[in-house]
Amino acid sequence: MASRRIGVVVGLLLVLIGGAVFFALRLSEEREVSTPKSHPEVVSRPPTSEAVLTPATQTLPGEDMLQTYLSEEQSAVQDMRQIQALVTNALFIVKRSDLREYATNEDLADFLRGKNQYQQAMLPAGHHAFDERGRLIDRWGNPLVVHPFSSKHIEIFAAGPDGVPWNEDDVGRRPQQGYDFLKP
């Protein structure tokens, strides 16, 4: 007798669940039918006299930051401050935490040209901060020295007029010297 009651209760529950599903589906079909499928017409705005930046004409963030990079109007120290600011901002935008990924000048240059997780370019490939091989250069035409000091710190400096790194005419920020700018 008890098993018969259980069977009846289970049967009633299945009928109730089936009915609920049927009515839910029917209600959603009625909503779809009553909802208009057409979208209102899109009205375009008349052209304005203001210039609109398109991807082809839009300047990249690094272009503005390095506008005077390598110019005669500023010093090598100012050049290196601009590069440091660009790299710091680019790493912040792209949210990179392990700087050892940029162990060479070429790695860092590729990163700035958009070879990063967001494909966010900071500089165009033909920017004057790059040499013909695509490396970041200093005002003397030498590749910048890029050295990841740790996973959180990177040193970037110019080897100076003699082009020999790690001597007294280097220009840049060095963690060993308390991040002060070295001057030739």
C-alpha positions in Angstrom: 0.0 0.0 0.0 2.8 2.4 0.9 4.6 1.7 -2.4 1.4 2.5 -4.3 1.1 5.9 -2.6 4.7 6.7 -3.4 4.0 5.8 -7.0 1.0 8.0 -7.1 2.9 10.9 -5.5 5.8 10.5 -7.9 3.4 10.4 -10.9 1.6 13.6 -9.7 4.9 15.3 -9.3 6.0 14.4 -12.8 2.7 15.7 -14.2 3.1 18.9 -12.3 6.7 19.4 -13.4 5.8 18.6 -17.0 2.9 21.0 -16.9 5.1 23.8 -15.5 7.7 23.2 -18.2 5.0 23.2 -20.9 3.5 26.5 -19.7 6.9 28.1 -19.3 7.9 27.2 -22.8 4.5 28.4 -24.2 4.9 31.7 -22.3 8.4 32.3 -23.7 7.1 31.6 -27.2 4.3 34.1 -26.7 6.8 36.7 -25.5 9.0 36.2 -28.6 6.0 36.5 -30.9 4.8 39.7 -29.3 8.3 41.3 -29.2 9.0 43.2 -32.4 12.0 41.8 -34.4 12.7 44.9 -36.3 15.1 47.6 -34.9 14.4 51.3 -35.2 16.2 52.9 -38.1 19.7 54.2 -37.2 19.9 57.9 -38.0 23.4 58.9 -39.0 24.8 62.3 -37.8 25.8 64.8 -40.4 29.6 65.1 -40.7 31.2 67.7 -38.5 34.0 70.0 -39.3 36.2 68.4 -36.6 38.8 65.9 -37.7 38.0 62.4 -36.7 41.0 60.2 -35.7 41.0 56.9 -37.4 43.4 54.0 -36.7 45.4 55.0 -39.7 45.9 58.6 -38.5 45.7 58.1 -34.7 49.0 58.7 -32.9 50.1 56.1 -30.5 50.8 57.0 -26.8 54.5 56.6 -27.1 54.7 59.0 -30.1 53.6 61.9 -27.9 55.8 60.8 -25.0 58.9 60.6 -27.2 58.2 63.6 -29.4 61.5 65.2 -28.5 63.4 62.0 -27.9 67.0 62.2 -29.4 66.5 65.9 -30.3 69.2 68.5 -29.9 66.9 70.5 -27.7 67.4 68.1 -24.8 70.1 66.1 -23.0 70.8 62.4 -23.0 69.4 62.3 -19.4 66.1 63.8 -20.6 66.0 61.2 -23.4 66.4 58.4 -20.8 63.7 59.9 -18.6 61.3 59.8 -21.5 62.2 56.2 -22.3 61.7 55.2 -18.6 58.3 57.0 -18.5 57.2 55.3 -21.7 58.2 51.8 -20.5 56.7 52.4 -17.0 53.4 53.5 -18.6 53.4 50.7 -21.2 54.0 48.1 -18.5 51.2 49.6 -16.4 48.7 49.6 -19.3 49.5 46.1 -20.3 49.7 45.0 -16.7 53.0 43.1 -16.9 54.4 41.9 -13.6 57.4 39.9 -14.5 59.9 42.1 -16.2 62.3 39.2 -16.9 60.2 38.6 -20.0 62.0 41.7 -21.5 65.5 40.5 -21.0 66.9 42.1 -24.2 66.5 45.4 -26.1 64.8 43.4 -28.9 62.2 42.0 -26.4 61.4 45.4 -25.0 61.2 47.0 -28.5 58.8 44.3 -29.7 56.7 44.8 -26.6 56.5 48.6 -27.4 55.6 47.8 -31.0 52.6 45.8 -29.8 53.9 42.3 -29.4 52.3 41.9 -26.0 49.2 40.2 -24.5 46.8 43.0 -25.5 48.6 43.7 -28.8 48.8 47.3 -27.6 51.4 49.2 -29.6 53.0 52.2 -27.9 55.2 53.1 -30.8 55.0 52.5 -34.6 57.7 50.3 -36.1 59.2 53.2 -38.0 59.6 55.5 -35.0 63.0 57.3 -34.7 63.6 55.6 -31.3 64.4 52.4 -33.3 67.3 51.6 -35.5 67.1 49.7 -38.8 67.2 46.4 -36.9 64.2 47.5 -34.7 66.2 48.1 -31.5 65.7 51.0 -29.2 68.7 53.4 -29.6 70.3 56.3 -27.7 71.3 59.6 -29.2 74.6 58.2 -30.3 72.9 55.5 -32.4 73.8 52.7 -30.0 71.3 50.2 -28.8 70.0 50.9 -25.3 71.1 48.4 -22.7 68.1 46.6 -21.2 68.8 44.5 -18.1 66.0 43.0 -15.9 67.4 43.5 -12.4 64.6 41.4 -10.9 61.1 40.4 -11.7 60.0 43.9 -10.6 62.9 46.1 -11.7 64.5 46.7 -15.0 67.4 48.9 -15.8 67.5 50.7 -19.1 70.4 52.9 -20.0 72.5 54.4 -22.8 76.0 53.1 -23.1 77.1 56.7 -23.6 79.2 58.3 -26.4 81.8 55.5 -26.4 79.1 52.8 -26.9 80.6 50.6 -24.2 78.1 49.7 -21.4 78.8 49.5 -17.7 81.4 52.3 -17.5 81.4 55.9 -16.3 79.8 57.6 -19.4 76.6 55.5 -19.2 73.3 57.5 -19.0 70.2 56.2 -17.3 68.6 54.8 -14.2 70.5 52.1 -12.4 69.0 50.2 -9.3 72.5 49.8 -7.9 72.9 53.6 -7.6 69.5 54.0 -5.9 67.7 54.8 -9.2 69.4 58.1 -9.6 70.1 59.2 -13.2 73.7 58.8 -14.2 75.2 61.6 -16.2 78.2 61.3 -18.5 
